[in-house]
Amino acid sequence: MPTLNENFLKLQKNYLFVDIAHRVAAFKEAHPEANIIRLGIGDVTQPLAPAVIEALHKAVDEQAVAETFRGYGPEHGYDFLQKAIIENDFAPRGIDLVPDEVFINDGAKSDTGNFTDILGRDNTIFVTDPIYPVYIDSNVMAGRAGEFAEGRWDRVTYSACNAENNFTPALPEAKGADAPDLIYLCYPNNPTGTTLSRAELEKWVKYALENGSIILYDAAYEAYIQTEDIPHSIYEIPGAKKCAVEFHSFSKTAGFTGLRCGYTIVPLELTIKASNGEEVTLNSVWNRRQCTKFNGTPYIVQRAAAAIYTPEGKKQVRETIDYYMTNARIMREALQECGITVYGGTDAPYIWLKTPAGVGSWEFFQQLLDEIHVVSTPGVGFGPAGEGYIRLTAFGTRENCVEAMDRLKKWMLKD
């Protein structure tokens, strides 16, 4: 008789964004006349860059001609995109990579969730809190997280990030054999929109090297960094190639939420010991996993991704990023005018705001929906330390962003 992977039954029944969708649907049904503005889930609103559209059309036309038709592609990606990534995202920062270290995917969410397929079930986990839910849930599915009680998994170590510590996670206290095996870091951070300084990131690399931990570093929002000395890649830190895997996405960088494309860097220097003591490169194991369970990102999508690295593509993508960051500035200024404490929004497209005193995350979410018809994301949905905060995204249209802030000011400053 077939049996179930019962770790899936341990997943919390209410997934954050599904809960939000249900609440918004109920409100819409009760108030069909309401003009709802969605500043919650981080989907983009601006169209793809013209250079991307042109590349898509050209690639589609190639598929109509026998001489340029392409069927199955390499599971780890076409070399034209791998080389463009290396030459534009890493070489200018003094980072040397080879194409075999670059794996093209269908979005960072897939690889951040799937990467632990190649890692043992007994690995211990360290996360910042609040955290993007996929990091936790994928480990729950694999049986690594333990049991859930009082908002936490008992085999996961949490590092609270809040205003009191300037949203900077503390290094694990455990060392040596007791140190966490897998450390999840996401910077610029989703959901808080905060960043790690170079000095802070150096501490994490040093800790991982000294204690044999692997850092799973999500750099999906690095293109939004405005501050000069904030690292765009963990590999800017010496030694990081020996202890870190890095995930990137074109979803928010270039509006590929519908096209689905990103990439993962697995350095050839990164090794792990098998139970027999043999040193194994994670790169080779991940490549084997991908060749077995992933058929590759479509050719036309990879051509579209390569177009963002052309001179025209770079300019057009930067204009879109600037558009969203202007939205973030508008929101920050309006929220501060209302007396709300705001974080993020300067090096990331996310605004992390403190709810009014005594008002919980879900309660303030509902107030924003009921009073001004604006959808946000309750901070507690990202972890216990997110209670008392709300996340807003800058990915809306300018018109909706301005309208939402006008409504907010009228509501909160009405006295």
GIGIZI-V577020 format. One record per backbone hydrogen bond with DSSP energy under -1.0 kcal/mol. CO is the residue of the C=O (numbers start at 1). NH is the residue of the N-H. If there is no record, write none. Layout:
CO_NH ; CO_NH
This chain:
4_6 ; 5_8 ; 7_10 ; 15_19 ; 16_20 ; 17_21 ; 18_22 ; 19_23 ; 20_24 ; 21_25 ; 22_26 ; 23_27 ; 24_28 ; 25_29 ; 26_30 ; 27_31 ; 31_34 ; 34_36 ; 37_375 ; 39_393 ; 41_43 ; 49_53 ; 50_54 ; 51_55 ; 52_56 ; 53_57 ; 54_58 ; 55_59 ; 56_60 ; 57_61 ; 58_62 ; 59_63 ; 61_64 ; 62_65 ; 65_69 ; 74_77 ; 76_104 ; 78_82 ; 79_83 ; 80_84 ; 81_85 ; 82_86 ; 83_87 ; 84_88 ; 85_89 ; 86_91 ; 90_93 ; 90_95 ; 91_94 ; 98_101 ; 99_102 ; 101_266 ; 103_264 ; 105_262 ; 107_111 ; 108_112 ; 109_113 ; 110_114 ; 111_115 ; 114_117 ; 115_118 ; 116_119 ; 120_123 ; 124_182 ; 125_157 ; 126_184 ; 127_159 ; 129_161 ; 132_135 ; 133_137 ; 134_138 ; 136_140 ; 137_141 ; 138_142 ; 139_144 ; 140_143 ; 145_155 ; 147_154 ; 149_152 ; 152_149 ; 153_156 ; 155_125 ; 157_127 ; 159_129 ; 162_167 ; 163_166 ; 165_168 ; 175_178 ; 176_179 ; 181_214 ; 182_126 ; 183_216 ; 185_218 ; 189_193 ; 194_189 ; 197_201 ; 198_202 ; 199_203 ; 200_204 ; 201_205 ; 202_206 ; 203_207 ; 204_208 ; 205_209 ; 206_210 ; 207_211 ; 208_212 ; 208_213 ; 214_183 ; 215_245 ; 216_185 ; 217_247 ; 218_187 ; 219_222 ; 221_224 ; 222_225 ; 227_230 ; 233_236 ; 234_237 ; 237_240 ; 239_242 ; 240_243 ; 240_244 ; 243_215 ; 245_217 ; 246_265 ; 247_219 ; 248_263 ; 250_254 ; 250_256 ; 256_260 ; 261_250 ; 262_105 ; 263_248 ; 264_103 ; 265_246 ; 267_270 ; 270_282 ; 272_280 ; 274_277 ; 278_274 ; 280_272 ; 281_285 ; 282_286 ; 283_287 ; 284_288 ; 285_289 ; 286_290 ; 287_291 ; 288_292 ; 289_293 ; 290_294 ; 298_302 ; 299_303 ; 300_304 ; 301_305 ; 302_306 ; 303_307 ; 305_308 ; 306_309 ; 307_310 ; 310_314 ; 311_315 ; 312_316 ; 313_317 ; 314_318 ; 315_319 ; 316_320 ; 317_321 ; 318_322 ; 319_323 ; 320_324 ; 321_325 ; 322_326 ; 323_327 ; 324_328 ; 325_329 ; 326_330 ; 327_331 ; 328_332 ; 329_333 ; 330_334 ; 331_335 ; 332_336 ; 333_337 ; 334_338 ; 335_340 ; 336_339 ; 341_354 ; 343_352 ; 349_394 ; 350_345 ; 351_392 ; 352_343 ; 353_390 ; 356_359 ; 360_364 ; 361_365 ; 362_366 ; 363_367 ; 364_368 ; 365_369 ; 366_370 ; 367_371 ; 368_372 ; 368_374 ; 373_37 ; 375_39 ; 377_391 ; 378_381 ; 379_382 ; 380_383 ; 382_131 ; 383_386 ; 384_387 ; 386_389 ; 388_355 ; 389_379 ; 390_353 ; 391_377 ; 392_351 ; 397_401 ; 398_402 ; 399_403 ; 400_404 ; 401_405 ; 402_406 ; 403_407 ; 404_408 ; 405_409 ; 406_410 ; 407_411 ; 408_412 ; 409_413
